Amino acid sequence: MDETTTYPLTWQKRWMLWTVPPLVAMLLRLLHATLRYEEILEEGGRADQPGGASVWCFWHRCLLPAACFFRGRPRTTLLISASFDGELIARTIERMGYETVRGSSSRAGVGGLRALARALGNGATAVIPGDGPRGPRYVLKPGVTKLARLSELPVNSFYLLPQRAWVLRSWDALLVPKPFSRVVIVWGRPVPPPESAEAEEQMRLAVEETIDRLRLLAEAHFSNDTASRQ
């Protein structure tokens, strides 16, 4: 781990760390086996090509379908919060073959971003929930653009939407795909890295607009599909 954890480990939290990650990882693997993925590229969009250094960004509510979709792709690295909840998530996705660095784009995130940039330098694929770990929803955190400047790589975006899902009453309205659901993934146009620190805000707005555009395209995909059947 790249950042020191500061939360106290009570016996209840130790028990959760021992039981929750293997159980959730098993459930996600079973869920993944039932899902049917459909991929769409917006005009000028770029789909993930495993095996090369790249930065990918998405909204936090897509975390579970994204964890299922990217499972098994080589050197896929996620930036995870250094909180207790982040520890649960990190231990879970590491069991699914992901690599993790610890930190965030909003709090104590500099060390995590540098570690993620080093991973990119070694050929990893970095995947970041742009509005995590605590929101507000659909507002991109500046860490994404800082990573783009550190790595000198463009930011690619995607959005995953299950046709049938439970929506949690959390800040991000987390999507939990229902078994045997169709899941559409929309790939967006890459946004080039900023040339200076002053250009980071302009890039942040461009990436934010891109992911939200993909969200609307995904929602329209299933709306149009329903309409065509009527």
C-alpha positions in Angstrom: 0.0 0.0 0.0 1.2 3.5 -0.8 -0.3 5.5 2.1 -0.4 4.6 5.7 -3.9 3.7 7.1 -5.0 5.9 10.0 -8.3 4.2 11.0 -8.4 2.1 14.2 -8.9 -1.7 13.6 -11.5 -2.8 16.0 -12.3 -6.5 16.1 -15.5 -5.9 14.1 -13.4 -4.2 11.3 -10.8 -7.0 11.4 -13.7 -9.5 11.0 -15.0 -7.6 8.1 -11.6 -7.4 6.4 -11.3 -11.2 6.8 -14.8 -12.1 5.6 -16.1 -9.4 3.2 -13.5 -9.3 0.4 -13.5 -13.0 -0.4 -17.3 -13.2 -0.3 -17.8 -10.1 -2.4 -15.1 -11.1 -4.9 -16.8 -14.5 -5.3 -20.2 -12.9 -5.9 -18.8 -10.5 -8.4 -17.2 -13.4 -10.4 -20.5 -15.2 -10.4 -22.3 -12.1 -11.4 -19.8 -11.3 -14.2 -20.5 -14.8 -15.7 -24.2 -13.9 -16.2 -23.8 -10.4 -17.6 -24.0 -9.7 -21.4 -21.9 -6.8 -22.5 -22.6 -4.5 -25.4 -19.9 -2.0 -26.5 -20.6 1.4 -28.2 -18.0 3.9 -29.5 -19.1 7.5 -29.7 -17.7 9.3 -32.8 -14.0 9.4 -32.4 -14.2 7.2 -29.3 -11.5 4.7 -28.3 -12.0 1.4 -26.7 -9.6 -0.1 -24.1 -6.7 -2.0 -25.6 -5.1 -4.2 -22.9 -1.4 -4.2 -22.7 -0.4 -0.6 -23.0 -0.1 2.4 -20.6 -3.3 4.4 -20.6 -5.6 6.4 -18.3 -9.3 5.6 -18.0 -11.9 7.6 -16.1 -15.6 6.8 -15.2 -18.2 7.8 -12.7 -18.1 6.1 -9.3 -21.6 4.7 -9.6 -20.3 2.3 -12.3 -17.7 0.8 -9.9 -19.3 -2.7 -9.7 -20.1 -3.3 -13.4 -16.6 -1.9 -14.2 -15.0 -4.3 -11.7 -16.8 -7.1 -13.5 -16.0 -5.9 -17.0 -12.2 -5.2 -16.6 -11.6 -8.4 -14.6 -8.7 -10.4 -15.9 -7.2 -7.6 -18.0 -3.4 -7.4 -17.4 -1.9 -4.7 -15.3 -5.2 -2.9 -14.6 -4.5 -0.6 -11.6 -7.0 1.4 -9.5 -6.5 4.3 -7.2 -8.4 3.4 -4.0 -9.2 5.6 -1.0 -6.9 5.1 2.1 -10.0 4.8 4.3 -11.4 1.6 5.9 -14.0 1.4 3.1 -11.2 1.7 0.6 -9.4 -1.1 2.3 -12.4 -3.4 1.9 -12.6 -2.4 -1.8 -8.9 -2.9 -2.4 -8.8 -6.3 -0.8 -11.8 -7.3 -2.8 -10.6 -6.2 -6.2 -7.1 -7.5 -5.7 -8.7 -11.0 -5.4 -10.1 -10.3 -8.8 -6.7 -9.7 -10.3 -6.5 -5.9 -10.1 -3.5 -4.0 -8.8 -4.1 -1.0 -6.4 -2.4 2.1 -5.2 -3.9 4.0 -2.2 -4.9 7.6 -2.0 -7.7 9.7 -3.6 -8.2 12.6 -5.9 -9.6 14.8 -3.1 -7.8 13.9 0.2 -4.2 12.9 0.7 -4.1 12.0 -2.9 -0.7 13.3 -4.0 1.2 10.1 -3.0 -1.4 7.9 -4.6 -1.3 9.9 -7.9 2.5 9.7 -8.0 2.4 5.9 -7.4 -0.2 5.6 -10.1 2.0 7.6 -12.5 4.9 5.3 -11.7 2.7 2.3 -12.5 1.7 4.0 -15.8 5.4 4.4 -16.5 5.8 0.7 -16.2 3.0 0.0 -18.7 0.0 -0.3 -16.5 -3.6 0.7 -17.3 -4.9 3.2 -14.7 -8.7 3.2 -14.1 -10.1 6.0 -11.9 -13.6 6.8 -10.6 -13.5 10.5 -11.4 -16.0 11.7 -8.8 -14.8 9.4 -6.0 -14.5 8.6 -3.2 -17.2 10.8 -1.7 -18.5 13.0 -4.5 -20.4 15.1 -5.3 -21.8 12.9 -8.0 -20.8 13.7 -11.6 -18.2 16.3 -10.6 -14.7 15.4 -11.7 -12.0 15.7 -9.1 -8.7 17.5 -10.1 -6.6 14.4 -9.4 -7.4 13.0 -12.9 -6.0 16.0 -14.7 -2.9 16.1 -12.4 -2.3 12.4 -13.3 -2.6 13.3 -17.0 0.0 16.0 -16.6 2.3 13.7 -14.5 2.1 10.9 -17.0 1.8 13.0 -20.2 -1.0 10.7 -21.3 -4.5 11.6 -22.5 -7.5 10.7 -20.4 -9.9 8.2 -21.9 -13.5 7.8 -20.6 -16.2 5.2 -20.5 -19.6 4.7 -18.8 -21.2 1.4 -17.9 -25.0 1.0 -17.5 -26.8 -2.2 -16.7 -30.3 -2.5 -18.2 -31.5 -3.9 -15.0 -29.9 -2.9 -11.7 -30.5 -2.1 -8.0 -29.7 1.5 -7.3 -28.4 2.1 -3.8 -29.3 5.2 -1.7 -25.7 6.3 -1.6 -24.1 9.6 -2.6 -23.2 8.1 -6.0 -26.4 6.1 -6.6 -24.3 3.0 -6.9 -25.4 0.6 -9.6 -25.6 -3.1 -8.6 -26.3 -5.1 -11.8 -29.0 -7.7 -11.6 -28.0 -11.2 -12.7 -28.4 -11.9 -16.5 -28.7 -8.2 -17.2 -27.4 -6.6 -20.4 -24.7 -4.0 -19.7 -23.8 -1.3 -22.2 -20.4 0.3 -22.1 -19.9 3.5 -24.1 -16.3 4.5 -24.9 -15.6 8.2 -25.4 -13.1 10.4 -27.2 -9.7 10.9 -25.4 -8.9 14.3 -24.0 -5.2 15.3 -24.4 -3.1 16.0 -21.4 -2.8 19.6 -20.2 0.4 21.5 -21.3 0.6 23.4 -18.0 -0.9 23.6 -14.5 -3.0 26.5 -15.7 -4.7 24.3 -18.4 -5.7 21.6 -15.9 -9.1 23.2 -15.1 -10.0 23.4 -18.8 -9.1 19.7 -19.2 -11.1 18.8 -16.0 -14.2 20.3 -17.5 -13.6 18.6 -20.8 -13.3 15.1 -19.2 -16.3 15.8 -16.9 -18.4 16.8 -19.9 -17.2 13.7 -21.8 -18.2 11.2 -19.1 -21.6 12.8 -18.7 -22.1 12.7 -22.4 -21.4 9.0 -22.4 -23.8 8.5 -19.5 -26.6 10.1 -21.6 -25.7 8.0 -24.6 -25.9 4.8 -22.4 -29.3 5.8 -21.0 -30.6 6.6 -24.5 -29.3 3.2 -25.8 -31.7 1.3 -23.6 -34.5 3.9 -24.0 -34.3 3.6 -27.7 -34.2 -0.2 -27.5 -37.4 -0.3 -25.4 -39.1 2.1 -27.8 -38.3 0.0 -30.8 -40.0 -3.0 -29.2 -43.2 -1.2 -28.6 
